[in-house]
């Protein structure tokens, strides 16, 4: 019951924060320009058509009434319409959720792999402090930190071109960067078979996953190393060693769980941040996800798409932080929710 009350309290706190955030963003976005600027400059479009489009987008109202109209429609499931191309209009919700699905597929695998590898390397580096393993892990982390993600992506894409050339020499189609998986369906899976699906899965996700994973891995490994070193020097860990417990039991039974708490916080923040749009990675590998959607909506001053993007990302941040708070209680029983 305490856990349920805690979750409800956190959600209740998040609601006014979301409302204030969406209102401020709506006002700022609406003040940046005219969404119909390109259409107004087109002499082939009549004034009647412009007026009708402006009415459909709610541009014939003031900013405050427009916000509450948008909010009411959004809560009822109507996210509004978007200026897709020229004077063509399209629903916002399918557009945002399609982009979210693409980015979610990409980020989940990259972040989970980065977390597992980062935690493992960080723990090993802390246990083997000032050893060759520690120096190698530190060097690798700082190297990845110092490389901009677009450099990592471009280097990987350069080698992918060579690998695809070798694959073509074998009489096969390109493997790395194949966009087939983005339109995968149960029918395609059944038609192509599980084996072919797995090959295409790896080929489609390998390069962008490695690009995102590289930077996140560096952060997780350094945080885990620092947290593990601090925990290993705690009084209760020294007491456990003095009682004669084995080294592995001290590390994994007493120190490891508590050392995961800072990394859990970093993971929740980093996951939501990367999910909001890995713009560079998506651009380099031609993925049409949340990053590309944000750039497109800002360029076209597409208010409804920007607001849909904002709400989805804000909800993701709230859920990620709520999950992190719950994990704290699992990792450290001294932390109570209620």
C-alpha positions as CSV (number, residue, x, y, z in Angstrom):
1,X,0.0,0.0,0.0
2,X,2.9,2.4,0.8
3,X,4.3,1.7,-2.6
4,X,1.0,2.5,-4.4
5,X,0.6,5.7,-2.4
6,X,4.2,6.7,-3.3
7,X,3.6,6.1,-7.0
8,X,0.3,8.1,-6.9
9,X,2.1,10.9,-5.1
10,X,4.9,11.1,-7.6
11,X,2.4,11.1,-10.5
12,X,0.3,13.8,-8.8
13,X,3.4,16.0,-8.5
14,X,4.3,15.4,-12.1
15,X,1.0,16.6,-13.4
16,X,1.3,20.3,-12.6
17,X,4.9,20.2,-13.7
18,X,3.8,18.8,-17.1
19,X,1.1,21.4,-17.4
20,X,3.4,24.3,-16.6
21,X,6.0,22.9,-18.9
22,X,3.7,22.4,-21.8
23,X,2.1,25.8,-21.4
24,X,5.5,27.6,-21.4
25,X,6.7,25.6,-24.4
26,X,3.4,26.2,-26.3
27,X,3.8,30.0,-25.8
28,X,7.4,30.0,-26.8
29,X,6.8,27.8,-29.9
30,X,3.8,29.8,-30.9
31,X,5.9,33.0,-30.7
32,X,8.7,31.8,-33.0
33,X,6.9,32.4,-36.2
34,X,4.0,31.7,-38.5
35,X,3.4,28.0,-39.3
36,X,1.7,29.1,-42.6
37,X,4.5,31.4,-43.7
38,X,5.5,29.2,-46.7
39,X,1.9,28.8,-47.7
40,X,1.2,32.6,-47.5
41,X,4.1,33.2,-49.9
42,X,2.6,30.8,-52.4
43,X,0.5,32.8,-54.9
44,X,-1.3,29.6,-56.0
45,X,-3.0,29.2,-52.7
46,X,-6.2,31.2,-52.2
47,X,-7.0,33.3,-49.1
48,X,-10.0,31.1,-48.4
49,X,-7.8,28.0,-48.4
50,X,-5.3,29.7,-46.0
51,X,-8.2,30.8,-43.7
52,X,-9.5,27.3,-43.6
53,X,-6.1,25.8,-42.8
54,X,-5.5,28.4,-40.1
55,X,-8.9,27.5,-38.6
56,X,-8.0,23.8,-38.7
57,X,-4.7,24.5,-36.9
58,X,-6.4,26.9,-34.4
59,X,-4.3,29.9,-35.5
60,X,-7.4,32.2,-35.6
61,X,-7.4,32.2,-31.7
62,X,-5.2,33.8,-29.1
63,X,-2.3,31.9,-27.6
64,X,-4.0,31.1,-24.3
65,X,-7.3,29.9,-25.8
66,X,-5.2,27.9,-28.3
67,X,-3.3,26.2,-25.5
68,X,-6.4,25.2,-23.6
69,X,-8.1,24.0,-26.9
70,X,-4.9,22.0,-27.7
71,X,-4.8,20.6,-24.1
72,X,-8.5,19.5,-24.1
73,X,-8.1,17.9,-27.5
74,X,-4.9,16.2,-26.5
75,X,-6.4,14.7,-23.3
76,X,-9.3,13.4,-25.4
77,X,-6.8,11.7,-27.8
78,X,-6.8,14.3,-30.6
79,X,-3.2,15.5,-30.9
80,X,-4.0,17.9,-33.7
81,X,-2.9,18.0,-37.3
82,X,0.5,18.6,-38.8
83,X,1.6,20.5,-41.9
84,X,3.2,17.5,-43.6
85,X,4.2,18.8,-47.1
86,X,3.0,22.0,-48.6
87,X,-0.7,22.4,-47.8
88,X,-1.2,18.7,-47.0
89,X,-2.3,18.0,-43.4
90,X,-1.7,14.9,-41.4
91,X,-2.6,13.7,-37.9
92,X,0.1,14.3,-35.3
93,X,-0.3,11.2,-33.1
94,X,0.6,8.5,-35.8
95,X,3.6,10.7,-36.9
96,X,5.0,11.1,-33.4
97,X,4.4,7.6,-32.3
98,X,6.0,6.1,-35.5
99,X,9.1,8.2,-34.8
100,X,9.1,7.2,-31.1
101,X,8.9,3.6,-32.1
102,X,11.9,3.8,-34.4
103,X,14.0,5.6,-31.7
104,X,12.8,3.4,-28.9
105,X,14.0,0.3,-30.8
106,X,17.3,1.8,-31.3
107,X,17.9,3.3,-27.9
108,X,16.7,0.3,-25.7
109,X,19.3,-2.1,-27.1
110,X,22.1,0.4,-27.1
111,X,21.5,1.6,-23.5
112,X,21.0,-1.9,-22.1
113,X,24.2,-3.2,-23.6
114,X,26.1,0.0,-22.5
115,X,24.8,-0.4,-19.0
116,X,25.7,-4.1,-18.7
117,X,29.2,-3.6,-20.2
118,X,29.8,-0.3,-18.3
119,X,28.8,-1.8,-15.0
120,X,31.0,-4.9,-15.5
121,X,34.0,-2.9,-16.6
122,X,33.5,-0.3,-13.8
123,X,33.3,-3.0,-11.1
124,X,36.4,-4.8,-12.5
125,X,38.4,-1.5,-12.7
126,X,37.5,-0.7,-9.1
127,X,38.3,-4.1,-7.7
128,X,41.6,-4.1,-9.7
129,X,42.4,-0.5,-8.9
130,X,45.7,0.8,-10.5
131,X,46.2,-2.4,-12.3
132,X,46.6,-2.8,-16.1
133,X,42.8,-3.5,-16.4
134,X,42.0,-0.3,-14.6
135,X,44.3,1.8,-16.8
136,X,43.0,0.2,-20.0
137,X,39.4,0.8,-18.9
138,X,40.2,4.4,-18.0
139,X,41.9,5.0,-21.3
140,X,39.1,3.5,-23.3
141,X,36.5,5.6,-21.4
142,X,38.4,8.9,-21.8
143,X,38.9,8.0,-25.5
144,X,35.2,7.5,-26.1
145,X,34.4,10.6,-24.1
146,X,36.7,12.7,-26.2
147,X,35.3,11.5,-29.5
148,X,32.2,13.3,-30.8
149,X,29.4,10.9,-31.6
150,X,29.4,12.0,-35.2
151,X,33.0,10.9,-35.5
152,X,32.1,7.5,-34.1
153,X,29.2,7.1,-36.4
154,X,31.1,8.2,-39.5
155,X,34.0,5.9,-38.7
156,X,31.7,2.9,-38.2
157,X,29.8,3.8,-41.5
158,X,33.2,3.9,-43.3
159,X,34.0,0.4,-42.3
160,X,30.4,-0.7,-43.0
161,X,30.9,0.3,-46.6
162,X,33.9,-2.0,-46.9
163,X,32.1,-4.9,-45.1
164,X,29.2,-4.5,-47.4
165,X,31.6,-4.7,-50.4
166,X,32.9,-8.0,-49.1
167,X,29.4,-9.3,-48.7
168,X,28.5,-8.3,-52.2
169,X,31.6,-10.1,-53.5
170,X,30.0,-13.2,-52.0
171,X,26.9,-12.6,-54.1
172,X,24.8,-11.4,-51.2
173,X,23.0,-8.1,-50.7
174,X,24.3,-5.4,-48.4
175,X,24.2,-6.4,-44.7
176,X,25.1,-3.4,-42.5
177,X,22.7,-0.5,-42.6
178,X,20.0,-2.4,-44.4
179,X,16.7,-0.5,-43.6
180,X,14.5,-3.6,-44.1
181,X,13.8,-4.0,-40.4
182,X,12.1,-0.7,-40.0
183,X,9.1,-2.0,-41.9
184,X,9.2,-5.5,-40.3
185,X,5.8,-7.1,-39.6
186,X,4.7,-10.6,-38.5
187,X,3.9,-11.3,-42.2
188,X,7.5,-10.5,-43.2
189,X,8.9,-12.5,-40.3
190,X,6.9,-15.5,-41.4
191,X,7.8,-15.1,-45.0
192,X,11.6,-14.6,-44.5
193,X,12.1,-17.0,-41.6
194,X,13.6,-16.5,-38.1
195,X,17.2,-17.0,-39.3
196,X,17.0,-14.3,-42.0
197,X,15.2,-12.0,-39.6
198,X,18.0,-12.3,-37.1
199,X,20.6,-11.5,-39.7
200,X,18.7,-8.5,-40.9
201,X,18.1,-7.4,-37.3
202,X,21.8,-7.4,-36.5
203,X,22.6,-5.7,-39.8
204,X,20.1,-2.9,-39.3
205,X,20.8,-2.1,-35.7
206,X,24.5,-2.9,-35.3
207,X,26.1,0.4,-36.4
208,X,23.7,2.9,-34.8
209,X,23.6,0.8,-31.6
210,X,27.4,0.8,-31.3
211,X,27.5,4.6,-31.9
212,X,25.1,5.4,-29.1
213,X,26.5,2.6,-26.9
214,X,30.1,3.9,-27.1
215,X,29.4,7.2,-25.4
216,X,27.0,5.8,-22.8
217,X,29.4,2.9,-22.0
218,X,32.1,5.5,-21.1
219,X,29.8,7.3,-18.7
220,X,28.5,4.2,-17.0
221,X,31.9,2.6,-16.6
222,X,33.4,5.8,-15.0
223,X,30.4,6.3,-12.7
224,X,30.4,2.7,-11.7
225,X,34.1,2.7,-10.9
226,X,33.9,5.8,-8.7
227,X,30.8,4.5,-6.9
228,X,32.3,1.1,-6.4
229,X,35.6,2.5,-5.0
230,X,33.6,4.7,-2.5
231,X,31.5,1.7,-1.4
232,X,34.5,-0.6,-1.1
233,X,36.1,1.9,1.4
234,X,32.9,2.1,3.5
235,X,33.0,1.0,7.1
236,X,30.5,-1.8,6.7
237,X,32.6,-3.3,3.8
238,X,35.8,-3.2,5.9
239,X,33.8,-4.9,8.7
240,X,32.7,-7.6,6.3
241,X,36.3,-8.2,5.3
242,X,37.4,-8.2,9.0
243,X,34.9,-11.0,9.6
244,X,36.7,-13.2,7.2
245,X,34.3,-13.1,4.2
246,X,35.7,-14.0,0.9
247,X,36.6,-11.2,-1.6
248,X,33.9,-12.1,-4.1
249,X,31.2,-12.2,-1.3
250,X,32.2,-8.8,0.0
251,X,32.1,-7.3,-3.5
252,X,28.9,-8.8,-4.8
253,X,26.9,-9.3,-1.6
254,X,27.8,-6.1,0.3
255,X,29.2,-3.5,-2.1
256,X,27.8,-4.1,-5.6
257,X,24.1,-3.4,-4.9
258,X,24.8,-0.1,-3.1
259,X,27.3,1.0,-5.7
260,X,24.6,0.6,-8.4
261,X,22.4,3.4,-7.0
262,X,24.3,6.4,-8.7
263,X,24.5,4.5,-12.0
264,X,20.7,3.8,-11.8
265,X,20.1,7.6,-11.6
266,X,22.5,8.2,-14.5
267,X,20.8,5.5,-16.6
268,X,17.3,6.9,-16.1
269,X,18.4,10.4,-17.1
270,X,20.6,9.3,-19.9
271,X,17.9,6.9,-21.3
272,X,15.3,9.6,-21.5
273,X,17.8,12.1,-22.9
274,X,18.9,9.8,-25.7
275,X,15.3,8.7,-26.4
276,X,14.4,12.4,-26.9
277,X,16.4,12.2,-30.2
278,X,19.7,10.8,-31.1
279,X,19.8,13.4,-33.9
280,X,23.3,12.9,-35.2
281,X,23.2,9.1,-35.1
282,X,19.8,9.1,-36.8
283,X,21.0,11.5,-39.5
284,X,24.2,9.6,-40.2
285,X,22.4,6.3,-40.5
286,X,19.2,7.6,-42.1
287,X,16.9,6.7,-39.3
288,X,13.7,8.7,-39.2
289,X,13.1,8.9,-35.4
290,X,12.4,11.5,-32.7
291,X,15.6,13.5,-33.5
292,X,14.7,13.9,-37.1
293,X,11.1,14.7,-36.2
294,X,12.1,17.4,-33.8
295,X,14.4,19.1,-36.4
296,X,11.7,18.9,-39.1
297,X,9.0,20.3,-36.8
298,X,11.2,23.2,-35.6
299,X,12.2,24.0,-39.2
300,X,8.6,24.1,-40.3
301,X,7.4,25.7,-37.1
302,X,4.9,22.8,-36.7
303,X,3.4,23.6,-33.3
304,X,1.3,20.5,-32.9
305,X,4.2,18.1,-33.7
306,X,6.5,19.9,-31.4
307,X,4.0,19.7,-28.6
308,X,3.3,16.0,-29.2
309,X,7.1,15.4,-29.2
310,X,7.4,17.3,-25.9
311,X,4.6,15.5,-24.1
312,X,5.9,12.0,-25.2
313,X,9.4,12.8,-24.0
314,X,8.2,14.5,-20.8
315,X,6.2,11.4,-20.0
316,X,9.2,9.2,-20.7
317,X,11.3,11.3,-18.3
318,X,8.6,11.0,-15.6
319,X,8.3,7.2,-16.0
320,X,12.1,6.7,-16.1
321,X,12.6,8.6,-12.9
322,X,9.7,6.8,-11.2
323,X,11.2,3.4,-12.2
324,X,14.6,4.6,-10.9
325,X,13.1,5.6,-7.5
326,X,11.5,2.1,-7.2
327,X,14.8,0.4,-8.1
328,X,16.5,2.3,-5.3
329,X,14.4,0.5,-2.8
330,X,15.2,-2.9,-4.3
331,X,19.0,-2.2,-4.4
332,X,19.1,-0.7,-0.9
333,X,16.5,-1.9,1.6
334,X,17.3,1.1,3.8
335,X,15.6,3.2,1.3
336,X,11.8,3.2,2.0
337,X,9.0,4.6,-0.1
338,X,5.9,5.7,1.6
